[in-house]
Amino acid sequence: MSIERELKVLADAVTAVPDLCGAVDGLIVGEPVKLELKAVYYDTPDLSMIRSGVTLRSRTGEPGPKWTLKLPTGSQNGGLSRHEINFDAKLGKVPAAALDAVTAYVRRSKLGPVADIQTTRTTTNLLLGDVTVATICDDHVEGRFGGTGVSQFREIEVELINPIPDVDLLKAIRALFREAGWKVEVRPRPKLNRVLGDAISKHPLLPVSSVGRKATAQVALQALIAKSVCELISFDAGTRLDLDIEDLHRFRVAARRMRSDLRTFRGAFERSWVDSLRAELRWVGERAGSVRDLDVLADRLAKAVQMLDDTDAKAAELLMSTLREQRAAARNELLDALKSPSVP
C-alpha cells in the first residue's frame, strides 16, 4: 500500500511538455520509456464505487501487480491524493481481498467490468542527483464505456515519489504547466471519471440533507443517521485493510454515535428495527474498541520506551511483542465481525 499524490494537466495531442528542469534547482529529466497499457475497471451497475471516489482496476502492459484499488484521502494543494493498494492476482476475477475491501460500497450488488481504457504512456523520471523525486506520465487515452462510443483525450500525470524537504514540487511544476498554456485541473479527476462522463450521477451515493432552521424533524433525523452511515462507509475499507489506526478510530466513533442517536430518537423509528441495528452496532463497536484500546496503549508505551536505557528497553520489547500479538487476535475478531452477515 502507498499514498498516491499526483497532479493532472490537460492539453491537445500535440502541445509540447514544458521544460521541467527549472522547477527546482538541480532537477534532471531522465530518459523516456514508452508503455502500452490496457485497464479494465470494475464497479456495480449503478457505479456506486466511482461515485464515492473509489476505483478498482486490472491492468496489463507494465511490470508489477495487476490489480489496483484506489481510495480517496482528500485533495491537497490542487493535487489528487489517494491510497493505492496493489494485489498480485490473475486477471478476470476480482481478488478476494479487494472484494472484501469494497464491501461497504458494493454490499449486495454484483461487481463486474464497467469500462476499459487503453493508454499509450510515455514515462519520464525527475531526479535530484540519483534520487527519483517525481514521475511524469504523458498519456494518450482511449476509453470505452458501454455503448456510448469512444472517449479520447491527452492527460499528463505528475506523481510525487520522494518529497523534497521545504519544497512543494507539485506546486512548482503546476506553475510551469500553466505558463506553457496547459489546463491544470483544480479538482483532478481520475481517467475513469473522464471516460464515464455524464454516466456518473451528480448525486452522492448517500446524500445528507441540509438541515436549516425550518427543517422538519424527519429531515433532521434523516440527515443525522445519513451522516453516521456515510462515515461508516468512508472508514470501512481503511479499517479492513488496516491502512491507518485513525480509520479504525473514526469507524468506531461513527458506530457509537449512530447507536447513541438511535437510542435518543428510538420513538421515531420502528422499535424492532432500532433494537436489532443497535445490537449489531454494539457488537461491531466492541470489537473495534478492543483493537483501538490496544493501539492507544501501544502508542503510549512506545513513547515511554524511548526514554528507557538499552537494558530496560529490551525488556520492554517483550511487552510490546505481547501487545502486537493481542492486537492481531483482536483485529481478526473484528474482521470476522465485519464479514459476518449479522450478530451471531
C-alpha positions in Angstrom: 0.0 0.0 0.0 1.1 3.5 -0.8 -0.3 7.0 -0.9 -0.5 8.4 -4.5 0.0 12.1 -4.7 -0.4 13.5 -8.2 -1.1 16.5 -10.4 -3.2 16.2 -13.6 -3.0 18.6 -16.5 -4.7 18.5 -19.9 -3.8 19.7 -23.4 -4.3 18.7 -27.1 -2.5 15.9 -28.7 0.5 17.9 -30.0 1.2 20.5 -27.3 4.8 20.1 -26.0 5.5 19.4 -22.4 7.4 22.3 -20.9 11.0 22.0 -19.7 10.6 21.0 -16.1 14.3 21.4 -15.2 13.5 24.9 -13.9 11.0 23.7 -11.4 13.7 23.1 -8.7 17.4 23.9 -8.8 19.4 20.8 -9.8 16.3 18.9 -11.2 17.2 16.5 -14.0 14.8 15.0 -16.6 15.5 11.3 -17.2 15.2 9.2 -20.3 11.6 8.5 -21.5 10.1 5.0 -21.5 7.1 4.1 -23.6 4.3 1.7 -22.4 1.1 0.4 -23.9 -1.4 -0.1 -21.0 -4.8 -1.8 -21.0 -7.0 -1.4 -18.0 -10.4 -2.8 -17.1 -12.4 -1.1 -14.4 -14.8 -2.9 -12.1 -17.8 -1.4 -10.3 -21.5 -2.1 -9.6 -24.2 -1.4 -12.2 -25.0 1.9 -10.6 -21.3 2.9 -10.3 -21.5 3.1 -6.5 -17.7 2.9 -6.1 -16.7 5.6 -8.6 -19.5 7.9 -7.3 -17.7 7.6 -3.9 -14.2 8.3 -5.4 -13.1 4.7 -5.3 -11.7 2.8 -8.3 -10.7 -0.8 -8.8 -8.9 -1.9 -12.0 -6.9 -4.7 -13.5 -4.1 -3.5 -15.9 -1.6 -5.1 -18.2 1.4 -3.6 -20.0 3.7 -2.8 -17.1 5.7 -4.9 -14.5 4.3 -5.5 -11.0 0.9 -6.3 -9.6 -2.0 -6.5 -12.0 -4.8 -5.2 -9.7 -5.0 -1.8 -8.0 -7.6 -0.4 -5.6 -7.6 3.4 -5.1 -9.3 5.0 -2.1 -9.6 8.8 -1.6 -7.6 10.6 1.1 -8.6 14.1 0.0 -7.2 16.7 -2.3 -4.0 18.6 -1.3 -2.9 21.9 -2.9 -4.7 21.2 -6.1 -3.4 17.7 -6.4 -5.0 14.3 -6.1 -4.2 12.2 -3.0 -5.3 8.5 -2.9 -4.4 5.3 -1.1 -3.1 2.9 -3.7 -3.4 -0.8 -2.7 -2.0 -3.4 -5.1 -3.0 -7.0 -5.4 -0.9 -9.6 -7.3 -3.6 -11.9 -8.7 -4.7 -13.4 -12.0 -6.8 -11.3 -14.4 -10.6 -11.9 -14.9 -11.6 -12.5 -11.3 -11.5 -9.8 -8.6 -9.1 -10.8 -5.8 -11.0 -11.8 -2.6 -9.0 -9.3 -0.5 -10.0 -6.4 -2.9 -13.6 -7.5 -3.0 -13.7 -7.6 0.8 -12.2 -4.1 1.0 -15.0 -2.6 -1.1 -17.8 -4.3 0.7 -19.3 -1.1 2.1 -19.7 0.3 -1.4 -20.8 -2.9 -3.2 -22.9 -4.5 -0.5 -25.3 -6.9 -2.2 -24.7 -5.7 -5.7 -22.7 -7.6 -8.3 -19.2 -6.3 -9.1 -18.2 -6.5 -12.8 -16.4 -4.7 -15.6 -17.9 -1.3 -16.5 -15.2 0.3 -18.7 -11.9 -0.3 -20.4 -9.1 2.2 -21.0 -6.1 1.9 -23.4 -3.3 4.3 -22.7 -0.2 5.0 -24.7 2.1 6.3 -22.0 5.5 7.9 -22.1 7.0 7.9 -18.6 9.9 10.1 -17.5 11.5 10.3 -14.1 12.5 13.6 -12.5 15.7 13.3 -10.5 17.7 15.2 -7.9 21.1 13.6 -8.0 20.4 9.9 -8.2 17.0 10.1 -6.4 13.8 10.0 -8.3 11.5 12.7 -6.8 8.6 12.5 -9.3 7.4 10.7 -12.4 5.8 12.4 -15.4 3.3 10.3 -17.4 2.3 11.7 -20.8 -0.8 9.7 -21.6 -2.8 9.5 -24.8 -6.0 7.8 -23.7 -8.8 5.9 -25.4 -11.7 4.8 -23.2 -14.8 2.8 -23.8 -17.9 2.7 -21.6 -21.0 0.6 -22.5 -22.4 1.6 -25.9 -21.6 5.3 -25.7 -18.7 5.1 -28.1 -15.0 6.1 -27.6 -13.6 8.9 -25.5 -10.2 10.2 -26.4 -8.0 12.7 -24.6 -4.5 13.5 -23.5 -3.5 13.8 -19.9 -0.3 14.5 -18.0 0.1 12.9 -14.6 2.8 14.2 -12.3 3.2 11.8 -9.4 5.3 12.7 -6.4 7.6 9.9 -5.4 10.0 11.3 -2.8 9.1 14.7 -1.3 11.9 17.3 -1.2 12.3 19.0 2.2 10.9 22.5 2.3 9.9 22.4 -1.4 6.4 22.0 -2.8 7.5 20.3 -6.1 4.0 19.8 -7.4 3.2 23.5 -6.9 6.4 24.5 -8.8 5.6 22.1 -11.7 2.0 23.3 -11.8 3.2 26.8 -12.3 5.4 25.8 -15.3 2.5 24.0 -17.0 0.2 27.0 -16.5 2.8 29.3 -18.0 3.0 27.0 -21.0 -0.8 27.2 -21.6 -1.8 23.8 -20.2 -5.1 23.4 -18.3 -4.3 22.4 -14.8 -7.2 20.8 -13.0 -8.2 22.4 -9.8 -10.1 19.3 -8.8 -8.2 16.5 -10.5 -10.4 13.7 -11.9 -9.3 10.0 -12.4 -9.3 8.9 -16.0 -12.3 6.7 -15.4 -14.4 9.7 -14.5 -13.5 11.4 -17.7 -14.4 8.4 -19.7 -17.7 7.8 -17.9 -18.7 11.5 -18.3 -22.4 12.1 -17.7 -22.9 8.5 -16.8 -21.7 9.3 -13.3 -24.6 10.6 -11.2 -24.0 14.0 -9.8 -25.7 12.8 -6.6 -23.6 11.1 -3.9 -24.1 7.5 -3.1 -25.9 8.5 0.2 -26.9 12.2 0.2 -27.0 14.0 3.5 -29.8 16.6 3.6 -29.2 20.1 4.5 -30.7 21.0 7.9 -32.0 24.6 8.1 -33.8 26.4 10.8 -37.2 25.4 9.3 -36.3 21.8 8.6 -38.8 19.2 9.8 -37.9 16.6 12.4 -38.0 13.9 9.7 -35.3 15.8 7.6 -33.2 16.4 10.7 -33.3 12.7 11.7 -32.5 11.5 8.2 -29.5 13.8 8.0 -28.3 12.7 11.4 -28.4 9.0 10.5 -27.2 9.5 7.0 -24.1 11.3 8.3 -23.1 8.4 10.5 -23.8 5.9 7.7 -21.5 7.9 5.3 -18.7 7.9 7.9 -19.1 4.1 8.5 -18.8 3.6 4.7 -15.9 6.0 4.3 -13.8 4.3 7.0 -14.8 0.7 6.4 -12.1 0.0 3.8 -9.4 1.6 5.8 -10.5 -0.5 8.9 -10.5 -3.7 6.9 -7.1 -3.0 5.3 -5.6 -1.5 8.4 -4.4 1.5 6.4 -4.3 3.9 9.4 -5.2 3.5 13.0 -7.3 6.7 12.8 -9.6 5.0 10.2 -10.4 2.4 12.9 -10.9 5.2 15.5 -13.3 7.1 13.2 -15.2 4.0 12.2 -15.7 3.2 15.9 -16.8 6.7 16.7 -19.3 6.7 13.8 -20.8 3.4 15.1 -21.1 4.7 18.7 -22.6 7.9 17.5 -25.2 6.2 15.4 -26.1 3.8 18.2 -26.5 6.7 20.6 -28.7 8.7 18.1 -30.9 5.7 17.6 -31.4 5.3 21.3 -32.2 9.0 21.7 -34.7 9.0 18.9 -36.0 5.5 19.1 -39.5 6.7 19.4 -39.4 8.0 15.8 -38.5 4.6 14.4 -39.8 1.1 14.4 -38.8 -0.4 17.7 -37.7 -3.8 16.5 -35.5 -2.3 13.7 -33.9 0.1 16.2 -33.1 -2.7 18.7 -31.7 -5.0 16.0 -29.5 -2.3 14.5 -28.2 -1.1 17.8 -27.3 -4.6 18.8 -25.2 -5.0 15.6 -23.6 -1.6 16.1 -22.7 -2.5 19.7 -21.3 -5.9 18.6 -19.1 -4.4 15.9 -18.2 -1.4 18.0 -17.0 -3.5 20.9 -14.6 -5.4 18.6 -13.4 -2.2 17.1 -12.9 -0.8 20.6 -10.8 -3.8 21.6 -8.3 -3.1 18.7 -8.5 0.7 19.4 -7.7 0.3 23.1 -4.6 -1.8 22.2 -3.5 0.9 19.7 -3.7 3.6 22.3 -1.9 1.5 24.9 0.9 0.5 22.4 1.4 4.2 21.3 1.8 5.4 24.9 4.1 2.5 25.8 6.2 3.1 22.7 6.8 6.7 23.7 7.7 5.7 27.3 10.1 3.0 26.0 12.1 5.7 24.1 13.1 7.2 27.5 14.5 3.9 28.8 18.1 2.7 28.8 19.1 -0.1 26.5 18.7 -2.8 29.1 15.2 -1.8 30.1 14.2 -1.2 26.5 15.0 -4.8 25.6 12.8 -6.0 28.5 10.0 -3.6 27.4 10.2 -5.1 23.8 8.8 -8.3 25.3 5.7 -6.4 26.5 5.4 -4.6 23.1 5.6 -8.0 21.3 2.8 -9.3 23.5 0.6 -6.3 22.7 1.2 -6.8 19.0 0.0 -10.4 19.4 -3.1 -9.3 21.3 -3.9 -6.7 18.7 -3.6 -9.3 15.9 -6.0 -11.5 17.6 -8.4 -8.7 18.4 -8.2 -7.5 14.8 -9.1 -11.0 13.5 -12.2 -10.9 15.6 -13.1 -7.5 14.2 -12.6 -8.7 10.6 -14.8 -11.8 11.3 -17.5 -9.5 12.6 -17.3 -7.2 9.6 -17.6 -10.2 7.3 -20.4 -11.8 9.2 -24.0 -11.2 7.8 -25.4 -10.5 11.3 -24.9 -10.8 15.1 -24.3 -14.5 15.9 
